[in-house]
Amino acid sequence: MSETGTKSPRERYRAQVRGEIKERAWEQIATAGASALSLNAIAKQLGMSGPALYRYYAGRDELITELVRDAYQSLADTIRAASEAGADVAALAHAWRRWALEDPHRYLLVFGTPVPGYRAPDDVTTVASQIMTVLIDAFAALTPEAPVTPFGTHLDSHREWAADNPAPSAVLHRALTLWTRLHGVLSLEVAGHFAGMGFDPASLFAAELDALLDH
């Protein structure tokens, strides 16, 4: 990096190649799933040798981590932008669904079946917690506050997942319940399990959301 903060030609070229590698990786994931990701196949598509590609990514796990981090950051940016525009809990949930349907393979990479032998590093979890923070804050703004539940009491001493958000345990419970239940609906929709059932998945999502918020 130069003193002026601009990238050198070499740095720009490296960033470009890394971007192209990720594009080919997403194409592979779309056709064969993340577990079948092959750096050698990507190298052939780009007209380079396997060893040459490994100068840009040290291995499969590093590439998957980059894709997972990008996906989580994209969702976090989407949810944060909706919140800053004044979205309430319902609007945040619909923004989440639009993001999932926009690129199902991106959604399935982070919320679908784990890639065998892969474990995301801690900094990816930190990005994911940004999403939950926005959701918890949105629930905290609702009135009246939900009553404390046994699981809510459990959350009093198990708050690590909430990034130490100071919201009452009842708020944490509501946010976590919405996250898990709507994630279930979305996962079924994205994976195509509603195909042929004859109802509108968007209507089901809205109905589940209304039931959660009414409760």
C-alpha positions in Angstrom: 0.0 0.0 0.0 1.4 3.4 -0.9 1.6 6.4 1.4 -1.5 7.9 -0.2 -3.6 4.9 0.6 -4.1 3.8 -3.0 -3.4 0.2 -4.1 -0.5 -0.6 -6.2 -1.0 -2.3 -9.6 0.1 -5.6 -8.1 -2.4 -5.2 -5.2 -5.2 -4.4 -7.6 -4.4 -7.4 -9.8 -4.3 -9.6 -6.8 -7.7 -8.3 -5.6 -9.1 -8.9 -9.1 -7.9 -12.5 -9.3 -9.2 -13.2 -5.8 -12.6 -11.8 -6.9 -12.6 -14.0 -10.0 -11.7 -17.1 -7.9 -14.7 -16.3 -5.6 -17.0 -16.0 -8.6 -16.0 -19.4 -9.9 -16.4 -20.8 -6.4 -20.0 -19.5 -6.2 -20.7 -21.1 -9.6 -19.4 -24.5 -8.3 -21.4 -24.2 -5.1 -24.6 -23.5 -7.2 -24.1 -26.6 -9.3 -22.5 -29.1 -6.9 -22.6 -27.7 -3.4 -19.9 -26.3 -1.1 -18.6 -29.8 -0.1 -17.6 -30.4 -3.8 -15.6 -27.1 -4.0 -12.4 -27.8 -5.9 -9.6 -25.3 -6.2 -7.9 -27.3 -9.0 -11.1 -27.1 -11.0 -11.3 -23.3 -10.5 -7.6 -23.0 -11.5 -8.4 -24.8 -14.8 -11.3 -22.5 -15.5 -9.1 -19.5 -15.0 -6.3 -20.9 -17.1 -3.8 -21.2 -14.3 -2.0 -24.0 -12.6 -3.1 -25.4 -9.2 0.0 -24.1 -7.5 -0.5 -20.6 -9.0 -4.0 -20.4 -7.5 -2.7 -21.4 -4.1 -0.8 -18.1 -4.1 -4.2 -16.4 -3.7 -5.9 -18.9 -1.4 -3.9 -21.3 0.8 -6.6 -23.9 0.6 -10.2 -24.8 0.3 -11.0 -23.7 3.9 -9.6 -20.3 3.4 -11.7 -19.8 0.3 -14.8 -21.1 2.0 -14.1 -18.7 4.9 -13.9 -15.8 2.6 -17.2 -16.8 1.0 -18.9 -17.3 4.4 -17.6 -14.0 5.7 -18.8 -12.1 2.5 -22.3 -13.7 2.9 -22.6 -12.8 6.6 -21.4 -9.3 6.0 -23.9 -8.9 3.1 -26.7 -10.0 5.3 -25.5 -7.8 8.2 -25.3 -4.8 5.9 -28.8 -5.5 4.5 -30.3 -5.7 8.0 -28.4 -2.7 9.3 -29.5 -0.6 6.3 -33.1 -1.6 6.8 -32.8 -0.7 10.5 -31.3 2.7 9.8 -34.1 3.4 7.4 -36.6 2.9 10.2 -37.6 -0.7 9.7 -39.4 -2.4 12.6 -39.2 -6.2 13.4 -41.5 -7.2 10.6 -39.7 -5.1 8.0 -36.4 -6.5 9.1 -37.7 -10.1 8.7 -38.9 -9.3 5.2 -35.6 -7.8 4.3 -33.9 -11.0 5.6 -36.2 -13.1 3.3 -35.5 -10.9 0.3 -31.8 -11.3 0.9 -32.2 -15.1 1.1 -34.2 -15.4 -2.1 -31.9 -13.1 -4.0 -29.1 -15.7 -3.8 -30.3 -19.0 -2.4 -26.8 -20.6 -2.6 -25.3 -17.8 -0.5 -28.0 -18.4 2.1 -27.5 -22.2 2.1 -23.8 -21.8 2.5 -24.2 -20.1 5.9 -27.5 -21.5 7.1 -27.7 -24.9 5.4 -25.9 -28.2 6.0 -22.4 -27.6 7.4 -19.5 -28.3 5.0 -17.8 -31.5 6.2 -14.5 -30.8 7.9 -14.9 -27.1 7.9 -15.2 -24.8 10.9 -15.7 -21.0 10.5 -13.1 -18.9 12.5 -14.3 -16.7 15.4 -14.2 -13.5 13.4 -17.0 -14.8 11.2 -19.2 -15.4 14.2 -18.5 -11.8 15.2 -19.9 -10.6 11.9 -23.0 -12.9 12.4 -23.6 -11.4 15.8 -24.1 -8.0 14.2 -27.3 -9.3 12.7 -28.7 -10.5 16.0 -27.8 -7.2 17.7 -30.0 -5.3 15.2 -32.9 -7.8 15.8 -32.6 -7.6 19.6 -32.6 -3.8 19.5 -35.7 -3.9 17.3 -37.5 -6.1 19.8 -36.4 -3.9 22.7 -38.2 -1.0 21.1 -41.5 -2.9 21.2 -44.0 -2.3 24.0 -45.3 -3.9 26.1 -42.3 -6.1 27.1 -42.9 -9.8 26.8 -43.2 -11.7 30.1 -40.2 -13.6 31.4 -40.2 -17.3 30.5 -38.2 -20.2 31.9 -36.0 -20.1 28.9 -35.7 -16.4 29.2 -34.4 -17.0 32.8 -31.9 -19.4 31.3 -30.7 -16.8 29.0 -29.8 -14.5 31.9 -26.6 -16.5 32.3 -26.2 -17.6 28.7 -25.9 -14.3 26.8 -22.7 -14.8 24.9 -24.5 -15.3 21.6 -26.1 -11.9 22.0 -22.8 -10.1 22.2 -23.5 -9.0 25.7 -26.5 -6.9 24.6 -28.0 -5.4 27.8 -31.6 -6.1 26.7 -33.8 -8.0 29.2 -33.9 -11.8 28.9 -37.5 -11.7 27.7 -36.4 -9.6 24.7 -33.5 -12.0 24.0 -36.0 -14.9 24.0 -38.3 -13.2 21.5 -35.5 -12.3 19.2 -34.1 -15.8 19.3 -37.5 -17.3 18.8 -38.2 -15.2 15.7 -34.7 -15.9 14.3 -35.0 -19.7 14.7 -38.6 -20.1 13.5 -38.4 -17.9 10.5 -35.0 -19.4 9.6 -36.8 -22.8 9.5 -39.5 -21.4 7.1 -36.8 -19.8 4.9 -34.7 -22.9 4.8 -37.6 -25.0 3.6 -38.5 -22.4 1.0 -35.0 -21.8 -0.3 -34.4 -25.6 -0.5 -37.5 -26.0 -2.6 -39.5 -28.1 -0.2 -42.7 -26.0 -0.8 -42.7 -26.7 -4.5 -45.9 -28.4 -5.6 -47.7 -27.9 -2.3 -50.0 -25.3 -3.8 -49.6 -22.4 -1.4 -47.7 -19.1 -1.5 -44.5 -19.3 0.6 -44.6 -15.5 1.0 -48.0 -15.8 2.6 -46.8 -18.5 4.9 -43.8 -16.4 5.9 -46.0 -13.4 6.7 -48.4 -15.6 8.7 -45.6 -17.0 10.8 -44.2 -13.6 11.4 -47.6 -12.2 12.4 -48.2 -15.1 14.8 -44.8 -14.6 16.4 -45.3 -10.8 16.8 -48.9 -11.2 18.1 -47.6 -13.8 20.6 
